[in-house]
Amino acid sequence: MERKNAWERYDDTRKKEVFSFAEDYRQFISTCKTERECVTEFKTRAKEAGFRDIKDIIASGEKPVPGARVYAENKGKAMALFVIGTRPLEEGMNILGAHIDSPRLDIKQNPLYEDTDLVLLDTHYYGGIKKYQWVTLPLALHGVVAKKDGSVVQVCIGEDPADPVLGVSDLLIHLAADQMEKKLAKGVEGERLDVLIGSMPAAKEEKEEDAAEKPAGKVKPAILKILKETYGIEEEDFLSAELEVVPAGPARDYGLDRSMIMGYGHDDRVCAFPSYAAIEGMGTPEYTSACLLVDKEEIGSVGATGMQSRFFENTVAELLAAMGDYSELKVRRALTNSRALSSDVSAAFDPNYPEVMDKKNCAYFGRGVVFNKYTGARGKSGSNDASAEYVGAIRRILDDAGVCFQTAELGKVDQGGGGTIAYILGNYDMLVIDSGVAVLNMHAPWEIISKADLYEAKRCYEAFLQNR
């Protein structure tokens, strides 16, 4: 059952809508490269769109009514947004769930060292990456440094055209005979992904002044001086820092026809952005709509800001309490009666690597939002596997709304696999299916998506939130 290319359906007016939405998204991922930056941006947009912090609603004693717009933030790294429906919350919600973390290099807690007059930062990679893809690229440093006095310093180096960039060096081809004999997984090892940040020795007078307090080395003192003067950061402040190394520079239109976008972090911000856009543009729904934007999916959805935390469940309880309708049973009913889309990316067919795909059951660029009835690996292990009845209901909603969609698996059966937050939502006994945008170069520093698929994802999420 071959699906029609979405571009063939568009008239000039619709194409303008596609490109306009894609440009908003391109600018978003160009500046929001960490989960914290995503939450900050979504929170700003939400406030402008009339969403109010649930803490303020609780403090004022207000009672959310149908049409009320509410958001809850989780430690600056995750958030949930709600538009209250006309039906009681215990009858369930329509939920969009996406993650806003992406593979990257994290700076270790004791990272700064000097070797042969070069200063580097030691890293620990985050999520599943091909390590060899991260060398010889211009890289940027994003994140926060929390100081002992309680202040938090925001760091962003490498994005402004006037900024310097950082990077990981690689072995020159002339001396790489042994390296080239290794398997790809061992060609560049994790402990070699250290980021070069400086090479200029400190001035003589700087080294001699307070010499007893200066760190050993010629260059490291100069780097620490720059950090102190620019950010007020001491070396020990790295102990309480969260600094992420990401590709430097903006996302770009891709292809001579500008039909695609190349950027860092499409997985999974290419689903998070249209999920947010869908709930922002809503009127008053029948069933309460929710949008979850969570952290830590790339490492198992663990921790206080991951989907496995009690944040979402607790927020639903707070909503019911604010409505004057709380009971533990109603929280359970609200969750089990909900329906959800786990909004995460899928692998796009690549003509350069056709051998890993079943061409009848894979996603293609330009054919619309992708639905994966199941993900997982080795016999669907770790998968949610949506029910046939739920898939049928989704088909009806999308066909009625004229949304372009396709179905897919994540490659051939024994080739590999992957997972999403779908199974965690399914643990609440709600109906869940994976849906999202097809991606080329997934988990590489620079990934590629189709603007048509991005646009159809937004239309899909809008239709889902409004219907059952």
C-alpha positions as CSV (number, residue, x, y, z in Angstrom):
1,M,0.0,0.0,0.0
2,E,2.1,2.9,-1.3
3,R,1.3,6.3,0.2
4,K,1.2,9.4,-2.0
5,N,3.9,12.0,-1.6
6,A,2.4,14.9,0.3
7,W,4.1,17.6,-1.9
8,E,1.8,16.4,-4.8
9,R,-1.2,17.4,-2.7
10,Y,-0.2,20.9,-2.0
11,D,-1.3,24.0,-3.9
12,D,0.7,27.2,-3.7
13,T,-1.2,28.4,-0.6
14,R,-0.5,25.2,1.3
15,K,3.2,25.2,0.3
16,K,3.5,28.7,1.8
17,E,2.1,27.3,5.0
18,V,4.6,24.4,4.9
19,F,7.6,26.7,4.4
20,S,6.4,29.2,7.0
21,F,6.0,26.6,9.7
22,A,9.3,25.0,8.8
23,E,11.1,28.3,9.1
24,D,9.7,28.9,12.6
25,Y,10.9,25.4,13.5
26,R,14.3,25.9,11.8
27,Q,14.9,29.0,13.9
28,F,13.8,27.1,17.1
29,I,16.3,24.3,16.7
30,S,19.0,26.7,15.8
31,T,18.9,28.3,19.2
32,C,17.3,25.6,21.4
33,K,20.0,22.9,21.6
34,T,19.5,21.6,25.1
35,E,16.5,20.5,27.1
36,R,16.8,23.6,29.3
37,E,16.8,25.9,26.4
38,C,13.8,24.2,24.9
39,V,11.8,24.5,28.2
40,T,12.7,28.2,28.4
41,E,11.5,28.9,24.9
42,F,8.3,26.8,25.2
43,K,7.5,28.5,28.5
44,T,7.9,31.9,26.9
45,R,5.7,31.0,24.0
46,A,3.1,29.4,26.4
47,K,2.8,32.5,28.6
48,E,2.3,34.6,25.5
49,A,-0.4,32.2,24.4
50,G,-2.3,32.5,27.7
51,F,-1.0,29.4,29.6
52,R,-0.5,29.9,33.3
53,D,1.8,28.2,35.8
54,I,-0.1,25.7,37.8
55,K,1.7,26.9,41.0
56,D,0.2,30.3,40.5
57,I,-3.3,28.8,40.0
58,I,-3.0,26.8,43.1
59,A,-1.7,29.7,45.2
60,S,-4.6,31.9,44.1
61,G,-7.2,29.3,44.8
62,E,-8.6,29.6,41.3
63,K,-10.6,26.7,39.8
64,P,-9.5,25.7,36.2
65,V,-12.6,25.7,33.9
66,P,-13.1,24.4,30.4
67,G,-10.7,26.4,28.1
68,A,-8.2,27.2,30.8
69,R,-4.6,26.9,29.8
70,V,-2.2,25.5,32.3
71,Y,1.5,24.5,32.3
72,A,3.8,22.8,34.8
73,E,7.5,23.0,34.7
74,N,9.8,20.2,36.0
75,K,13.2,21.5,37.3
76,G,13.8,23.5,34.1
77,K,14.2,20.4,32.0
78,A,10.7,19.1,31.3
79,M,7.2,20.5,31.2
80,A,3.5,19.6,30.7
81,L,0.9,21.8,29.1
82,F,-2.9,21.3,29.4
83,V,-6.0,22.8,27.8
84,I,-9.0,21.9,30.0
85,G,-11.8,20.2,28.2
86,T,-15.6,20.3,28.7
87,R,-15.7,16.7,29.9
88,P,-14.5,15.8,33.5
89,L,-10.8,15.1,33.6
90,E,-11.4,11.6,35.0
91,E,-12.9,10.7,31.6
92,G,-9.4,10.9,30.2
93,M,-7.1,13.2,28.1
94,N,-5.7,13.3,24.6
95,I,-2.0,13.4,25.2
96,L,1.0,14.2,23.0
97,G,4.3,13.0,24.5
98,A,7.7,14.0,23.0
99,H,11.2,14.3,24.4
100,I,13.5,17.3,24.2
101,D,16.9,15.8,25.0
102,S,19.2,14.7,22.1
103,P,22.5,12.8,21.8
104,R,25.6,14.9,22.6
105,L,28.8,15.1,24.6
106,D,28.6,16.0,28.3
107,I,31.4,17.7,30.2
108,K,32.6,15.6,33.1
109,Q,32.7,16.9,36.6
110,N,36.5,17.2,36.8
111,P,37.1,17.9,33.2
112,L,39.8,20.6,32.7
113,Y,43.4,19.4,32.0
114,E,46.5,20.4,30.2
115,D,48.7,18.2,28.0
116,T,51.7,19.4,26.0
117,D,50.5,23.0,26.1
118,L,47.0,22.2,25.0
119,V,44.0,22.5,27.3
120,L,41.1,20.1,26.9
121,L,37.8,19.3,28.5
122,D,37.1,15.6,29.3
123,T,33.7,14.4,28.1
124,H,31.2,11.5,28.6
125,Y,28.9,11.0,25.6
126,Y,25.1,11.1,26.2
127,G,22.8,8.7,24.3
128,G,23.5,6.5,21.4
129,I,26.1,8.0,19.0
130,K,28.6,6.9,16.4
131,K,31.6,8.4,18.1
132,Y,33.6,8.9,14.9
133,Q,31.0,11.4,13.7
134,W,31.8,13.9,16.4
135,V,35.5,14.6,15.5
136,T,36.7,17.5,13.3
137,L,33.4,19.4,13.7
138,P,32.9,23.0,15.0
139,L,31.3,22.4,18.3
140,A,29.6,24.8,20.8
141,L,29.3,24.7,24.6
142,H,25.8,25.1,26.1
143,G,24.6,24.8,29.7
144,V,24.6,26.0,33.2
145,V,27.1,26.3,36.1
146,A,25.5,26.3,39.6
147,K,27.7,28.0,42.1
148,K,27.9,27.5,45.9
149,D,26.1,30.8,46.6
150,G,23.0,29.5,44.7
151,S,23.5,31.6,41.6
152,V,23.4,29.9,38.2
153,V,25.5,31.0,35.3
154,Q,24.2,30.5,31.8
155,V,26.9,29.4,29.3
156,C,26.6,29.5,25.5
157,I,29.9,29.6,23.5
158,G,30.2,29.0,19.8
159,E,26.9,30.1,18.4
160,D,27.4,33.8,17.8
161,P,29.4,34.3,14.5
162,A,31.9,36.4,16.7
163,D,32.4,33.5,19.1
164,P,35.2,31.0,18.9
165,V,34.2,27.3,18.4
166,L,35.5,24.2,20.1
167,G,36.2,20.7,18.7
168,V,37.5,17.2,19.0
169,S,40.6,16.4,17.0
170,D,41.2,13.3,14.9
171,L,44.3,11.4,13.7
172,L,45.7,12.6,10.4
173,I,45.3,10.1,7.5
174,H,49.1,9.9,7.1
175,L,49.5,8.2,10.5
176,A,46.2,6.4,10.7
177,A,47.2,3.0,9.4
178,D,46.4,1.2,12.7
179,Q,43.2,3.3,13.3
180,M,41.9,2.4,9.8
181,E,42.2,-1.3,10.6
182,K,39.8,-1.0,13.5
183,K,36.1,-1.6,13.5
184,L,34.0,1.6,13.3
185,A,32.9,1.3,16.9
186,K,36.5,1.3,18.0
187,G,38.0,3.8,15.5
188,V,37.3,6.7,17.9
189,E,36.7,5.6,21.5
190,G,34.7,7.5,24.1
191,E,37.7,8.6,26.2
192,R,39.2,10.2,23.1
193,L,36.3,12.6,22.7
194,D,38.0,15.3,24.7
195,V,37.3,18.9,23.5
196,L,40.2,21.2,22.7
197,I,39.6,24.7,24.2
198,G,43.0,26.5,24.3
199,S,46.7,26.6,23.5
200,M,48.0,30.1,24.4
201,P,50.3,30.2,27.5
202,A,49.6,32.7,30.2
203,A,51.6,35.9,30.2
204,K,54.7,35.7,32.4
205,E,53.5,38.2,34.9
206,E,50.2,36.3,35.2
207,K,52.0,33.1,35.9
208,E,54.3,34.7,38.6
209,E,51.5,36.6,40.4
210,D,50.1,34.5,43.2
211,A,52.1,31.6,41.8
212,A,51.3,29.4,44.8
213,E,47.6,29.5,44.0
214,K,48.0,29.0,40.2
215,P,47.3,25.6,38.7
216,A,50.2,23.7,37.1
217,G,50.8,24.2,33.4
218,K,51.3,27.1,31.0
219,V,48.0,27.3,29.3
220,K,45.5,26.2,31.9
221,P,45.9,29.4,34.1
222,A,45.1,31.5,31.1
223,I,41.9,29.5,30.3
224,L,40.8,29.7,33.9
225,K,41.4,33.5,33.9
226,I,39.1,33.7,30.8
227,L,36.4,31.7,32.6
228,K,36.7,33.8,35.7
229,E,36.6,37.2,33.9
230,T,33.8,36.2,31.5
231,Y,31.6,34.0,33.6
232,G,32.8,34.3,37.2
233,I,33.6,30.5,37.1
234,E,36.3,28.9,39.2
235,E,37.6,25.4,38.4
236,E,35.7,23.8,41.3
237,D,32.5,25.1,39.8
238,F,32.7,22.4,37.2
239,L,31.6,20.0,40.0
240,S,28.1,21.5,39.9
241,A,27.8,22.2,36.2
242,E,25.7,20.8,33.4
243,L,27.6,21.6,30.2
244,E,26.7,20.1,26.9
245,V,28.9,20.0,23.7
246,V,26.7,20.2,20.6
247,P,27.3,21.1,16.9
248,A,27.9,24.8,16.4
249,G,25.8,26.9,14.0
250,P,22.3,27.2,12.8
251,A,20.0,24.6,11.2
252,R,20.0,25.1,7.4
253,D,17.6,24.6,4.5
254,Y,18.7,21.4,2.7
255,G,18.4,20.5,-0.9
256,L,18.3,22.8,-4.0
257,D,14.6,23.0,-3.6
258,R,14.8,23.8,0.1
259,S,12.4,20.9,0.8
260,M,14.4,19.7,3.8
261,I,16.1,20.9,6.9
262,M,19.5,19.9,8.2
263,G,20.0,20.5,11.9
264,Y,21.1,19.2,15.2
265,G,18.5,17.6,17.5
266,H,15.7,16.7,15.1
267,D,15.4,13.7,17.4
268,D,13.1,14.6,19.0
269,R,12.5,18.3,18.8
270,V,11.0,17.8,15.3
271,C,8.1,16.1,17.1
272,A,8.2,18.3,20.3
273,F,7.8,21.5,18.3
274,P,4.7,20.6,16.3
275,S,3.3,19.0,19.5
276,Y,3.6,22.3,21.3
277,A,2.2,24.2,18.2
278,A,-0.8,21.9,18.2
279,I,-1.8,22.5,21.8
280,E,-1.0,26.3,21.6
281,G,-3.4,26.7,18.7
282,M,-6.3,24.9,20.4
283,G,-9.7,26.2,21.4
284,T,-11.7,24.5,24.1
285,P,-11.6,20.8,23.5
286,E,-14.1,18.1,24.5
287,Y,-11.5,16.0,26.3
288,T,-8.7,17.8,28.1
289,S,-5.6,18.1,25.9
290,A,-2.1,17.5,27.2
291,C,1.4,18.0,25.8
292,L,4.4,16.4,27.6
293,L,7.9,17.5,26.8
294,V,10.3,15.3,28.7
295,D,14.0,14.8,29.3
296,K,16.3,11.8,29.5
297,E,14.6,9.6,26.7
298,E,18.0,9.0,25.1
299,I,19.3,7.3,28.2
300,G,16.1,5.4,29.2
301,S,13.7,8.1,30.4
302,V,15.2,7.8,33.9
303,G,15.6,10.3,36.7
304,A,13.4,13.1,38.0
305,T,12.9,14.8,34.7
306,G,12.4,11.6,32.6
307,M,9.1,10.0,31.7
308,Q,9.6,7.4,34.3
309,S,9.3,10.0,37.1
310,R,6.0,10.7,38.8
311,F,5.9,14.3,37.4
312,F,3.0,13.8,35.0
313,E,1.0,11.7,37.4
314,N,1.5,14.3,40.2
315,T,0.5,17.1,37.9
316,V,-2.7,15.4,37.0
317,A,-3.4,15.0,40.7
318,E,-2.7,18.7,41.3
319,L,-5.1,19.6,38.4
320,L,-7.9,17.5,39.9
321,A,-7.3,19.1,43.3
322,A,-7.4,22.6,41.9
323,M,-10.7,21.7,40.2
324,G,-12.0,20.6,43.6
325,D,-12.5,17.1,42.3
326,Y,-9.5,15.1,43.6
327,S,-9.4,11.5,44.6
328,E,-6.8,8.9,44.1
329,L,-9.3,6.9,42.1
330,K,-10.0,9.8,39.8
331,V,-6.3,10.2,39.1
332,R,-6.2,6.6,38.1
333,R,-9.3,7.0,35.9
334,A,-7.9,10.1,34.2
335,L,-4.8,8.2,33.2
336,T,-6.3,4.9,32.2
337,N,-9.0,6.6,30.1
338,S,-6.5,8.7,28.2
339,R,-5.3,8.3,24.7
340,A,-1.8,9.2,23.7
341,L,0.6,9.7,20.8
342,S,4.2,9.0,21.7
343,S,5.6,11.6,19.4
344,D,9.0,10.4,18.4
345,V,11.0,10.2,15.2
346,S,11.3,7.2,12.8
347,A,14.1,6.1,10.4
348,A,13.7,7.4,6.9
349,F,14.5,5.1,3.9
350,D,18.0,6.0,2.7
351,P,18.8,4.9,-1.0
352,N,22.5,4.7,0.1
353,Y,21.6,1.9,2.6
354,P,18.6,0.0,1.2
355,E,19.7,-3.3,2.7
356,V,18.7,-2.5,6.2
357,M,15.0,-1.7,5.3
358,D,11.9,-3.6,4.4
359,K,10.7,-1.3,1.6
360,K,7.1,-2.3,2.1
361,N,7.3,-1.4,5.8
362,C,9.5,1.7,6.2
363,A,9.1,5.4,6.3
364,Y,9.9,7.7,3.3
365,F,10.6,11.4,3.1
366,G,7.6,13.5,2.0
367,R,4.9,10.9,2.6
368,G,3.6,12.4,5.8
369,V,3.7,11.7,9.6
370,V,4.9,8.2,10.4
371,F,3.0,5.7,12.7
372,N,4.9,2.8,14.2
373,K,2.5,0.3,15.7
374,Y,5.4,-1.2,17.5
375,T,9.2,-0.4,17.9
376,G,11.5,-2.4,20.0
377,A,14.2,-5.0,19.0
378,R,14.7,-8.7,18.9
379,G,11.1,-9.7,18.6
380,K,9.5,-6.3,19.6
381,S,11.4,-6.3,23.0
382,G,10.7,-3.1,24.8
383,S,7.8,-2.1,22.6
384,N,4.4,-0.8,23.4
385,D,2.7,-2.4,20.4
386,A,-0.6,-0.5,19.9
387,S,-3.9,-2.4,19.6
388,A,-5.6,-2.9,16.3
389,E,-8.7,-1.1,17.6
390,Y,-6.6,2.0,18.5
391,V,-4.9,2.0,15.1
392,G,-8.3,1.9,13.4
393,A,-9.5,4.9,15.5
394,I,-6.3,6.8,14.5
395,R,-6.8,6.0,10.8
396,R,-10.3,7.4,11.0
397,I,-9.2,10.6,12.7
398,L,-6.4,11.3,10.2
399,D,-8.5,10.4,7.1
400,D,-11.3,12.6,8.2
401,A,-8.8,15.5,8.7
402,G,-7.1,14.8,5.3
403,V,-3.7,14.3,7.0
404,C,-0.9,12.5,5.0
405,F,0.4,9.6,7.0
406,Q,2.4,6.4,6.6
407,T,3.2,3.4,8.7
408,A,6.6,1.9,9.3
409,E,8.9,-0.4,11.3
410,L,12.3,0.6,12.4
411,G,14.3,-1.4,9.8
412,K,14.4,-5.1,9.1
413,V,13.4,-7.5,11.8
414,D,16.9,-8.6,12.8
415,Q,18.8,-5.5,11.9
416,G,18.4,-3.6,15.2
417,G,15.7,-1.5,16.8
418,G,14.9,1.3,19.2
419,G,12.4,2.5,21.7
420,T,10.4,5.6,22.8
421,I,8.4,6.7,25.8
422,A,5.3,4.8,24.5
423,Y,5.6,1.9,26.9
424,I,5.9,4.1,29.9
425,L,2.6,5.9,29.0
426,G,1.2,2.4,28.3
427,N,2.0,1.5,31.9
428,Y,-0.8,3.8,33.0
429,D,-3.2,1.4,31.0
430,M,-3.9,4.1,28.4
431,L,-4.0,3.6,24.6
432,V,-0.7,4.6,23.0
433,I,0.9,4.5,19.6
434,D,4.2,5.9,18.3
435,S,4.0,8.7,15.7
436,G,6.5,11.2,14.4
437,V,8.7,12.5,11.6
438,A,11.1,10.4,9.5
439,V,14.7,11.3,9.9
440,L,17.9,10.7,7.9
441,N,21.2,10.6,9.8
442,M,19.4,9.9,13.0
443,H,21.6,10.5,16.1
444,A,24.3,12.1,13.9
445,P,25.5,15.6,14.8
446,W,23.5,16.9,11.7
447,E,20.2,15.2,11.0
448,I,17.8,15.8,8.0
449,I,14.0,15.9,7.9
450,S,11.4,16.8,5.2
451,K,9.4,20.0,5.7
452,A,6.3,18.3,4.4
453,D,6.6,15.6,7.1
454,L,7.0,18.3,9.8
455,Y,3.9,20.1,8.6
456,E,1.8,16.9,8.4
457,A,3.0,16.0,12.0
458,K,1.5,19.3,13.2
459,R,-1.8,18.6,11.3
460,C,-1.9,15.1,12.7
461,Y,-1.4,16.4,16.3
462,E,-4.0,19.0,15.9
463,A,-6.6,16.5,14.6
464,F,-5.7,14.0,17.4
465,L,-6.2,16.6,20.2
466,Q,-9.6,17.5,18.9
467,N,-11.0,14.0,18.3
468,R,-11.6,10.5,19.6
